[in-house]
Amino acid sequence: MSELSAAVKVEEISPVKKKLTIDVPWTDVKKERDAVYRNYSRKVKIKGFRQGKIPRKILEVHYKDYVEEETISNLVNKFTENALKEHEIKAVGQPEIDEKGIEEEKGFSFSATFEVEPDIDPQGYLNMNLEKEELVVTDQEVDSRLDEIRKMFGTLEEVTVDREIQTGDFVTIDFEGSVEGETPEEMKRNDYFLEIGSKTMVPGFEDQLIGEKVGTTKGIKIVFPEDYQVRNVAGKEAEFTVTIKTLKEKKLPELDENFVKNFEKYESLDALKADVRKSIFEEQGKKINDDLAKQIVDKLLEQNAFDVPAAYVEQQIYFMIMEAQKRLISTGMDPQMIAQVSSSWRDKYREEAERIVKSSLLLKNIAKKEALEATDEELEARLREIAQQYSQDYEKVVESFDDNMKENVKSDILNKKIFEYIEQKADIKMVQKRDSSTEEEK
């Protein structure tokens, strides 16, 4: 690559886009084209000639256009790569090439326009004013979590008394819905089993069954959310006719020493309660740290305005769509329906994708500015934690992680370091624990 010589002009079109104009000398063009013809002579077959011995003029008759195309492709690739290296430019995505062909005896000129990462000098990450929620686990939260565990071991029993449906009940219903006079098949169900309050159905559907009784046929009106995954009904009003056929309630086991026998790892009720409290403590600690990280990112984005390469945003949108599709597949949703639904997600995810890309670039540049890095020793320690967490042999865990996976782990370690660094330099005000029920409603 070092022997290549060409006149290169670099233009900055925007902070995230550059243009290379490259003039390749005729000597290099001729040399490359001769090499392509020699290769064609070796690999093509023409009746009456031995492979490798086909005269150049015969090859030109049959393959001139193909050779021209391959020569141009080779020249563009070689000289673009060389120019990027020489001018220390890191291109993002595929370049846009503009060329008008080879001029005989004169040479070859082309331009390559491509995106680049913006130069960022992060501001405002020192001495931030942040709020951190105090970490307190209440007895009420422990009791609520224990009730959730009891529900896992509960038994469904038919309600024999004459009473109205309430939150937490289980009903069997027939329903048929219509939108704008049409009744699609996916809005019809017989003997559909539903837990009231589970939010399985469209918002507003389950609430309108509360207070009704078995044997009732009721009309329900709802409006599909604007961001509903089935786009052809999003934002539209629907009417349902619902018949309530059965009513069951879940009977929970007593929370006593006998209940603890369902779990091998606990020797007593106190041990179960202690583990539940520890679990909630860890969950809330993560939530508090996540909230602090969000505050940091919000403030960084407020104080650092810059454009990002469209290729990075598109790549992030692609990852987000793939993850969303995986989640839908895991629910058993029909693949054709998933394809139909996900076709409208690009615009939906764009704003969040831009936020992720911008925050990632900011954090990377803060790490560079403050000489923060994730070491191989820290990677090893994290992999050992993973091995212990899943009761696996460390060596087997290492073997199961390819280079990309290890880099992702390192990236997580580095991001944690960056947030910790910013927090250490910040003015953090401790605030009272927020009501979890209020948070869920938001």
RAUR-V582693 format. One record per run of one state. SS is the DSSP state (H for helix, E for strand, C for the rest). FROM is the first residue (numbers start at 1). TO is the last residue. If there is no record, write none. Layout:
BEGIN
((SS;FROM;TO) (SS;FROM;TO))
END
This chain:
BEGIN
((C;1;5) (E;6;14) (C;15;16) (E;17;24) (C;25;25) (H;26;43) (C;44;55) (H;56;86) (C;87;90) (E;91;99) (C;100;102) (E;103;103) (C;104;106) (E;107;116) (C;117;128) (E;129;133) (C;134;138) (H;139;152) (C;153;154) (E;155;158) (C;159;169) (E;170;179) (C;180;181) (E;182;182) (C;183;184) (H;185;187) (E;188;195) (C;196;205) (H;206;209) (C;210;216) (E;217;223) (C;224;236) (E;237;251) (C;252;256) (H;257;260) (C;261;268) (H;269;303) (C;304;309) (H;310;330) (C;331;334) (H;335;342) (C;343;344) (H;345;369) (C;370;375) (H;376;389) (C;390;393) (H;394;400) (C;401;402) (H;403;424) (C;425;426) (E;427;431) (C;432;435) (H;436;441) (C;442;442))
END
